[in-house]
Amino acid sequence: VRFATGNRYALADKELGLVVTAGEAAADFQAGGAEQYTMSELMRPFEALAHKLRMRYLPMMAVHQFLYLTPEAQQRLLVRYQQYVNNPNFEHFAGQVAWFSDQLRHQITKADPTSVTLNQVLESLENRQSELDDLAWNL
């Protein structure tokens, strides 16, 4: 640990995020389950290391039984992983919507700026986010 702390904590304020894959079902990782421990408990030493190095420890992303997932579920997982890596607000719905909107804008400019379908999807997404923001404000 001395390499990272020294006198100035070279990794301070950096982020440490873990993506963990397991061949067992998520239900196996609980008290009384086949693995006896939660995935968070098993990753606790990494959290301690991040704390020691004054890093920001991100919530872990666990992937269970990837090969048993349907192709659609695997694709959703890929999008979730991309958000985990690229989107600092991946855990918040509004952050996910903003990320998807940015991705759509990028696809529209890359593919065809006049693409009616992509523009409609983007407009619908943004309109619905506005409705959700209004609802949250009223609550």
MDTraj code that builds the backbone (N, CA, C; nanometers):
import mdtraj as md
import numpy as np

residues = "VAL ARG PHE ALA THR GLY ASN ARG TYR ALA LEU ALA ASP LYS GLU LEU GLY LEU VAL VAL THR ALA GLY GLU ALA ALA ALA ASP PHE GLN ALA GLY GLY ALA GLU GLN TYR THR MET SER GLU LEU MET ARG PRO PHE GLU ALA LEU ALA HIS LYS LEU ARG MET ARG TYR LEU PRO MET MET ALA VAL HIS GLN PHE LEU TYR LEU THR PRO GLU ALA GLN GLN ARG LEU LEU VAL ARG TYR GLN GLN TYR VAL ASN ASN PRO ASN PHE GLU HIS PHE ALA GLY GLN VAL ALA TRP PHE SER ASP GLN LEU ARG HIS GLN ILE THR LYS ALA ASP PRO THR SER VAL THR LEU ASN GLN VAL LEU GLU SER LEU GLU ASN ARG GLN SER GLU LEU ASP ASP LEU ALA TRP ASN LEU".split()
xyz = np.array([
    [0.0826, -0.1183, 0.0000],
    [0.0000, 0.0000, 0.0000],
    [0.0874, 0.1251, 0.0000],
    [0.2065, 0.1156, 0.0476],
    [0.2955, 0.2326, 0.0565],
    [0.3150, 0.2983, -0.0806],
    [0.3170, 0.2186, -0.1868],
    [0.3350, 0.2745, -0.3214],
    [0.2263, 0.3761, -0.3550],
    [0.1082, 0.3556, -0.3009],
    [-0.0042, 0.4423, -0.3345],
    [-0.0270, 0.5523, -0.2320],
    [0.0248, 0.5339, -0.1113],
    [0.0002, 0.6357, -0.0104],
    [0.1185, 0.7315, -0.0011],
    [0.2357, 0.6778, 0.0266],
    [0.3517, 0.7658, 0.0399],
    [0.3178, 0.8845, 0.1271],
    [0.3586, 0.9997, 0.0841],
    [0.3260, 1.1216, 0.1578],
    [0.2099, 1.1969, 0.0947],
    [0.1650, 1.1517, -0.0225],
    [0.0656, 1.2338, -0.0918],
    [-0.0553, 1.1581, -0.1436],
    [-0.0683, 1.0292, -0.1194],
    [-0.1837, 0.9509, -0.1616],
    [-0.2106, 0.9701, -0.3119],
    [-0.1295, 0.9065, -0.3923],
    [-0.1363, 0.9241, -0.5378],
    [-0.2723, 0.8851, -0.5972],
    [-0.3448, 0.7969, -0.5318],
    [-0.4742, 0.7526, -0.5855],
    [-0.5937, 0.8211, -0.5188],
    [-0.5690, 0.9184, -0.4347],
    [-0.6776, 0.9884, -0.3652],
    [-0.7730, 1.0504, -0.4664],
    [-0.9005, 1.0408, -0.4364],
    [-1.0093, 1.0960, -0.5182],
    [-1.0307, 1.0225, -0.6506],
    [-0.9578, 0.9156, -0.6748],
    [-0.9847, 0.8304, -0.7914],
    [-1.0987, 0.7361, -0.7553],
    [-1.1537, 0.6706, -0.8551],
    [-1.2633, 0.5773, -0.8319],
    [-1.2150, 0.4337, -0.8456],
    [-1.2697, 0.3469, -0.7622],
    [-1.2460, 0.2038, -0.7738],
    [-1.3812, 0.1363, -0.7904],
    [-1.4030, 0.0787, -0.9057],
    [-1.5260, 0.0057, -0.9329],
    [-1.4927, -0.1379, -0.9688],
    [-1.5763, -0.2291, -0.9265],
    [-1.5543, -0.3711, -0.9524],
    [-1.6689, -0.4277, -1.0347],
    [-1.6333, -0.5015, -1.1384],
    [-1.7295, -0.5804, -1.2142],
    [-1.6885, -0.7249, -1.1901],
    [-1.7770, -0.7999, -1.1269],
    [-1.7457, -0.9361, -1.0846],
    [-1.8388, -1.0332, -1.1551],
    [-1.7816, -1.1386, -1.2108],
    [-1.8634, -1.2422, -1.2748],
    [-1.8603, -1.3681, -1.1891],
    [-1.9730, -1.4385, -1.1874],
    [-1.9826, -1.5622, -1.1110],
    [-2.0642, -1.6629, -1.1903],
    [-2.0229, -1.7862, -1.1856],
    [-2.0959, -1.8916, -1.2542],
    [-2.2166, -1.9398, -1.1757],
    [-2.2254, -1.8984, -1.0500],
    [-2.3370, -1.9396, -0.9649],
    [-2.4481, -1.8361, -0.9703],
    [-2.5669, -1.8778, -0.9331],
    [-2.6825, -1.7888, -0.9304],
    [-2.6664, -1.6845, -0.8200],
    [-2.7291, -1.5702, -0.8387],
    [-2.7229, -1.4637, -0.7385],
    [-2.7767, -1.5113, -0.6039],
    [-2.8771, -1.5979, -0.6068],
    [-2.9372, -1.6487, -0.4823],
    [-2.8377, -1.7297, -0.3989],
    [-2.7331, -1.7823, -0.4613],
    [-2.6325, -1.8581, -0.3865],
    [-2.5472, -1.7681, -0.2976],
    [-2.5442, -1.6391, -0.3294],
    [-2.4617, -1.5448, -0.2547],
    [-2.5463, -1.4701, -0.1521],
    [-2.5831, -1.5417, -0.0488],
    [-2.6590, -1.4843, 0.0622],
    [-2.6351, -1.5705, 0.1849],
    [-2.6669, -1.5156, 0.2991],
    [-2.6541, -1.5937, 0.4221],
    [-2.7411, -1.7175, 0.4103],
    [-2.6839, -1.8336, 0.4347],
    [-2.7568, -1.9595, 0.4237],
    [-2.7571, -2.0166, 0.2831],
    [-2.7072, -1.9413, 0.1857],
    [-2.6997, -1.9896, 0.0479],
    [-2.5777, -2.0773, 0.0281],
    [-2.5630, -2.1307, -0.0905],
    [-2.4539, -2.2240, -0.1196],
    [-2.3163, -2.1623, -0.0958],
    [-2.3010, -2.0328, -0.1207],
    [-2.1703, -1.9680, -0.1029],
    [-2.1519, -1.9085, 0.0371],
    [-2.2593, -1.8991, 0.1150],
    [-2.2568, -1.8551, 0.2551],
    [-2.2333, -1.7048, 0.2767],
    [-2.1915, -1.6327, 0.1762],
    [-2.1627, -1.4904, 0.1903],
    [-2.2253, -1.4138, 0.0746],
    [-2.2573, -1.2873, 0.1004],
    [-2.3047, -1.2031, -0.0089],
    [-2.1849, -1.1610, -0.0932],
    [-2.2124, -1.1208, -0.2139],
    [-2.1049, -1.0745, -0.3008],
    [-2.0387, -0.9502, -0.2397],
    [-2.1169, -0.8640, -0.1766],
    [-2.0603, -0.7451, -0.1119],
    [-1.9635, -0.7831, 0.0002],
    [-1.9986, -0.8861, 0.0765],
    [-1.9091, -0.9310, 0.1835],
    [-1.7779, -0.9834, 0.1257],
    [-1.7864, -1.0550, 0.0157],
    [-1.6660, -1.1097, -0.0457],
    [-1.5757, -1.0001, -0.1032],
    [-1.6346, -0.8896, -0.1429],
    [-1.5576, -0.7802, -0.2026],
    [-1.5147, -0.6749, -0.1004],
    [-1.5498, -0.6970, 0.0243],
    [-1.5197, -0.6005, 0.1310],
    [-1.3717, -0.5620, 0.1390],
    [-1.2755, -0.6524, 0.1171],
    [-1.1346, -0.6109, 0.1208],
    [-1.1016, -0.5033, 0.0163],
    [-1.1671, -0.5074, -0.0977],
    [-1.1426, -0.4046, -0.1994],
    [-1.1965, -0.2691, -0.1514],
    [-1.3098, -0.2724, -0.0834],
    [-1.3658, -0.1496, -0.0273],
    [-1.2715, -0.0930, 0.0788],
    [-1.2160, -0.1805, 0.1609],
    [-1.1207, -0.1370, 0.2638],
    [-0.9962, -0.0760, 0.1990],
    [-0.9484, -0.1378, 0.0924],
    [-0.8324, -0.0846, 0.0209],
    [-0.8624, 0.0538, -0.0354],
    [-0.9788, 0.0690, -0.0979],
    [-1.0172, 0.1994, -0.1527],
    [-1.0211, 0.3047, -0.0419],
    [-1.0776, 0.2678, 0.0727],
    [-1.0842, 0.3604, 0.1855],
    [-0.9432, 0.3977, 0.2326],
    [-0.8572, 0.2983, 0.2424],
    [-0.7194, 0.3217, 0.2874],
    [-0.6464, 0.4164, 0.1928],
    [-0.6730, 0.4036, 0.0636],
    [-0.6048, 0.4858, -0.0363],
    [-0.6771, 0.6168, -0.0650],
    [-0.7859, 0.6407, 0.0118],
    [-0.8665, 0.7623, -0.0026],
    [-0.9313, 0.7734, -0.1403],
    [-0.9706, 0.6571, -0.1908],
    [-1.0399, 0.6508, -0.3191],
    [-1.1906, 0.6482, -0.2946],
    [-1.2649, 0.6723, -0.4007],
    [-1.4111, 0.6612, -0.3932],
    [-1.4481, 0.5215, -0.4417],
    [-1.5099, 0.4444, -0.3558],
    [-1.5487, 0.3063, -0.3879],
    [-1.6874, 0.3073, -0.4513],
    [-1.6965, 0.2613, -0.5744],
    [-1.8228, 0.2580, -0.6459],
    [-1.9007, 0.1310, -0.6113],
    [-2.0316, 0.1359, -0.6236],
    [-2.1078, 0.0126, -0.6043],
    [-2.0619, -0.0936, -0.7046],
    [-2.0527, -0.2146, -0.6584],
    [-2.0066, -0.3245, -0.7421],
    [-2.1147, -0.3641, -0.8435],
    [-2.0712, -0.4084, -0.9588],
    [-2.1625, -0.4643, -1.0577],
    [-2.1355, -0.6146, -1.0636],
    [-2.2322, -0.6941, -1.0240],
    [-2.2164, -0.8395, -1.0238],
    [-2.2917, -0.8996, -1.1423],
    [-2.2261, -0.9899, -1.2104],
    [-2.2860, -1.0607, -1.3242],
    [-2.2903, -1.2087, -1.2871],
    [-2.4103, -1.2637, -1.2856],
    [-2.4275, -1.4038, -1.2474],
    [-2.4730, -1.4859, -1.3672],
    [-2.4081, -1.5981, -1.3879],
    [-2.4467, -1.6979, -1.4886],
    [-2.4717, -1.6356, -1.6267],
    [-2.3722, -1.5632, -1.6754],
    [-2.3843, -1.4927, -1.8029],
    [-2.4233, -1.5856, -1.9174],
    [-2.3633, -1.7024, -1.9230],
    [-2.3893, -1.7941, -2.0348],
    [-2.5320, -1.8482, -2.0363],
    [-2.6014, -1.8383, -1.9237],
    [-2.7395, -1.8850, -1.9170],
    [-2.8406, -1.7753, -1.9510],
    [-2.7929, -1.6533, -1.9685],
    [-2.8821, -1.5422, -2.0012],
    [-2.9261, -1.5505, -2.1470],
    [-3.0455, -1.5009, -2.1743],
    [-3.0918, -1.4936, -2.3132],
    [-3.0094, -1.3879, -2.3862],
    [-3.0046, -1.3928, -2.5185],
    [-2.9312, -1.2893, -2.5926],
    [-2.9805, -1.1476, -2.5594],
    [-3.1105, -1.1315, -2.5368],
    [-3.1644, -1.0000, -2.5014],
    [-3.1120, -0.9555, -2.3650],
    [-3.1092, -1.0480, -2.2697],
    [-3.0588, -1.0160, -2.1362],
    [-2.9092, -0.9850, -2.1410],
    [-2.8359, -1.0566, -2.2242],
    [-2.6934, -1.0275, -2.2411],
    [-2.6730, -0.8881, -2.2996],
    [-2.7577, -0.8490, -2.3946],
    [-2.7488, -0.7156, -2.4546],
    [-2.7804, -0.6079, -2.3502],
    [-2.8834, -0.6307, -2.2681],
    [-2.9163, -0.5350, -2.1615],
    [-2.7993, -0.5223, -2.0637],
    [-2.7355, -0.6352, -2.0350],
    [-2.6207, -0.6349, -1.9456],
    [-2.5054, -0.5549, -2.0063],
    [-2.4852, -0.5669, -2.1358],
    [-2.3814, -0.4899, -2.2031],
    [-2.4078, -0.3400, -2.1886],
    [-2.5324, -0.2988, -2.2062],
    [-2.5680, -0.1571, -2.1912],
    [-2.5447, -0.1136, -2.0465],
    [-2.5843, -0.1986, -1.9526],
    [-2.5631, -0.1675, -1.8103],
    [-2.4141, -0.1534, -1.7795],
    [-2.3340, -0.2412, -1.8386],
    [-2.1888, -0.2333, -1.8191],
    [-2.1338, -0.1034, -1.8784],
    [-2.1783, -0.0671, -1.9994],
    [-2.1328, 0.0577, -2.0613],
    [-2.1681, 0.1765, -1.9723],
    [-2.2869, 0.1732, -1.9133],
    [-2.3242, 0.2810, -1.8225],
    [-2.2367, 0.2799, -1.6975],
    [-2.2094, 0.1625, -1.6471],
    [-2.1262, 0.1520, -1.5267],
    [-1.9898, 0.2167, -1.5509],
    [-1.9329, 0.1916, -1.6684],
    [-1.7994, 0.2422, -1.7005],
    [-1.8021, 0.3910, -1.7372],
    [-1.9047, 0.4352, -1.8094],
    [-1.9049, 0.5700, -1.8667],
    [-1.9973, 0.6704, -1.7996],
    [-2.0882, 0.6266, -1.7161],
    [-2.1916, 0.7148, -1.6641],
    [-2.1804, 0.7266, -1.5124],
    [-2.1356, 0.8415, -1.4621],
    [-2.1213, 0.8543, -1.3170],
    [-2.2547, 0.8482, -1.2427],
    [-2.3665, 0.8649, -1.3130],
    [-2.4988, 0.8601, -1.2494],
    [-2.5757, 0.7354, -1.2907],
    [-2.5052, 0.6260, -1.3135],
    [-2.5687, 0.5050, -1.3652],
    [-2.6728, 0.4460, -1.2709],
    [-2.6633, 0.4762, -1.1436],
    [-2.7585, 0.4178, -1.0489],
    [-2.8894, 0.4949, -1.0392],
    [-2.8916, 0.6129, -1.0952],
    [-3.0111, 0.6961, -1.0882],
    [-3.0831, 0.6946, -1.2216],
    [-3.2142, 0.6819, -1.2164],
    [-3.2925, 0.6733, -1.3392],
    [-3.2701, 0.7951, -1.4290],
    [-3.2701, 0.9140, -1.3706],
    [-3.2483, 1.0354, -1.4497],
    [-3.1109, 1.0318, -1.5158],
    [-3.0120, 0.9795, -1.4458],
    [-2.8785, 0.9666, -1.5040],
    [-2.8765, 0.8680, -1.6193],
    [-2.9540, 0.7604, -1.6071],
    [-2.9632, 0.6630, -1.7163],
    [-3.0309, 0.7239, -1.8379],
    [-3.1373, 0.8013, -1.8159],
    [-3.2078, 0.8657, -1.9264],
    [-3.1154, 0.9646, -1.9966],
    [-3.0420, 1.0437, -1.9196],
    [-2.9486, 1.1400, -1.9790],
    [-2.8424, 1.0673, -2.0620],
    [-2.7934, 0.9550, -2.0103],
    [-2.6920, 0.8777, -2.0832],
    [-2.7497, 0.8240, -2.2137],
    [-2.8715, 0.7659, -2.2076],
    [-2.9352, 0.7149, -2.3287],
    [-2.9607, 0.8277, -2.4283],
    [-3.0028, 0.9428, -2.3807],
    [-3.0263, 1.0565, -2.4695],
    [-2.8972, 1.0968, -2.5403],
    [-2.7887, 1.1032, -2.4649],
    [-2.6590, 1.1358, -2.5261],
    [-2.6187, 1.0322, -2.6301],
    [-2.6397, 0.9040, -2.5975],
    [-2.6058, 0.7977, -2.6916],
    [-2.6904, 0.8090, -2.8184],
    [-2.8193, 0.8384, -2.8028],
    [-2.9070, 0.8545, -2.9192],
    [-2.8639, 0.9733, -3.0044],
    [-2.8331, 1.0859, -2.9395],
    [-2.7863, 1.2029, -3.0150],
    [-2.6625, 1.1690, -3.0957],
    [-2.5720, 1.0949, -3.0347],
    [-2.4494, 1.0537, -3.1037],
    [-2.4829, 0.9650, -3.2243],
    [-2.5743, 0.8706, -3.2054],
    [-2.6139, 0.7824, -3.3157],
    [-2.6826, 0.8597, -3.4278],
    [-2.7624, 0.9593, -3.3910],
    [-2.8326, 1.0394, -3.4918],
    [-2.7319, 1.1155, -3.5777],
    [-2.6333, 1.1782, -3.5154],
    [-2.5344, 1.2537, -3.5923],
    [-2.4427, 1.1616, -3.6711],
    [-2.4165, 1.0428, -3.6170],
    [-2.3274, 0.9471, -3.6836],
    [-2.3970, 0.8784, -3.8012],
    [-2.5209, 0.8382, -3.7800],
    [-2.5929, 0.7609, -3.8828],
    [-2.6568, 0.8538, -3.9854],
    [-2.7623, 0.9197, -3.9457],
    [-2.8365, 1.0055, -4.0373],
    [-2.9110, 1.1095, -3.9546],
    [-2.8664, 1.2348, -3.9599],
    [-2.9301, 1.3387, -3.8788],
    [-3.0797, 1.3547, -3.9070],
    [-3.1250, 1.3079, -4.0209],
    [-3.2669, 1.3211, -4.0542],
    [-3.3460, 1.1945, -4.0220],
    [-3.2843, 1.0995, -3.9537],
    [-3.3508, 0.9752, -3.9198],
    [-3.4740, 1.0020, -3.8344],
    [-3.5888, 0.9764, -3.8909],
    [-3.7148, 1.0035, -3.8223],
    [-3.7302, 0.9143, -3.6995],
    [-3.6992, 0.7879, -3.7130],
    [-3.7197, 0.6928, -3.6035],
    [-3.6352, 0.7291, -3.4817],
    [-3.5060, 0.7507, -3.5015],
    [-3.4194, 0.7835, -3.3884],
    [-3.4598, 0.9159, -3.3248],
    [-3.4958, 1.0128, -3.4070],
    [-3.5401, 1.1414, -3.3525],
    [-3.6690, 1.1274, -3.2731],
    [-3.7592, 1.0406, -3.3179],
    [-3.8838, 1.0172, -3.2445],
    [-3.8568, 0.9503, -3.1103],
    [-3.7667, 0.8541, -3.1106],
    [-3.7317, 0.7860, -2.9854],
    [-3.6701, 0.8860, -2.8873],
    [-3.5790, 0.9688, -2.9366],
    [-3.5156, 1.0690, -2.8516],
    [-3.6184, 1.1667, -2.7958],
    [-3.7062, 1.2157, -2.8806],
    [-3.8094, 1.3100, -2.8368],
    [-3.9013, 1.2466, -2.7323],
    [-3.9421, 1.1226, -2.7564],
    [-4.0284, 1.0524, -2.6617],
    [-3.9580, 1.0332, -2.5271],
    [-3.8329, 0.9934, -2.5316],
    [-3.7547, 0.9726, -2.4095],
    [-3.7444, 1.1019, -2.3294],
    [-3.7136, 1.2100, -2.3964],
    [-3.6980, 1.3378, -2.3276],
    [-3.8316, 1.3893, -2.2741],
    [-3.9410, 1.3700, -2.3493],
    [-4.0729, 1.4121, -2.3024],
    [-4.1144, 1.3343, -2.1783],
    [-4.0895, 1.2050, -2.1805],
    [-4.1273, 1.1227, -2.0650],
    [-4.0414, 1.1556, -1.9429],
    [-3.9164, 1.1899, -1.9672],
    [-3.8317, 1.2309, -1.8547],
    [-3.8843, 1.3605, -1.7942],
    [-3.9315, 1.4509, -1.8791],
    [-3.9902, 1.5755, -1.8281],
    [-4.1127, 1.5457, -1.7426],
    [-4.1953, 1.4508, -1.7871],
    [-4.3130, 1.4118, -1.7093],
    [-4.2717, 1.3532, -1.5743],
    [-4.1682, 1.2675, -1.5750],
    [-4.1201, 1.2093, -1.4491],
    [-4.0652, 1.3169, -1.3555],
    [-3.9939, 1.4140, -1.4126],
    [-3.9415, 1.5238, -1.3303],
    [-4.0562, 1.6009, -1.2656],
    [-4.1628, 1.6256, -1.3433],
    [-4.2807, 1.6949, -1.2901],
    [-4.3451, 1.6151, -1.1774],
    [-4.3587, 1.4845, -1.1979],
    [-4.4172, 1.3987, -1.0939],
    [-4.3320, 1.4002, -0.9659],
    [-4.2022, 1.3897, -0.9838],
    [-4.1131, 1.3903, -0.8675],
    [-4.1230, 1.5222, -0.7932],
    [-4.1342, 1.6308, -0.8672],
    [-4.1466, 1.7613, -0.8046],
    [-4.2751, 1.7710, -0.7235],
    [-4.3854, 1.7151, -0.7783],
    [-4.5135, 1.7198, -0.7088],
    [-4.5176, 1.6298, -0.5853],
    [-4.4395, 1.5216, -0.5884],
    [-4.4380, 1.4311, -0.4738],
    [-4.3613, 1.4950, -0.3606],
])
top = md.Topology()
chain = top.add_chain()
for i, resn in enumerate(residues, 1):
    res = top.add_residue(resn, chain, resSeq=i)
    for name in ("N", "CA", "C"):
        top.add_atom(name, md.element.get_by_symbol(name[0]), res)
traj = md.Trajectory(xyz[None], top)
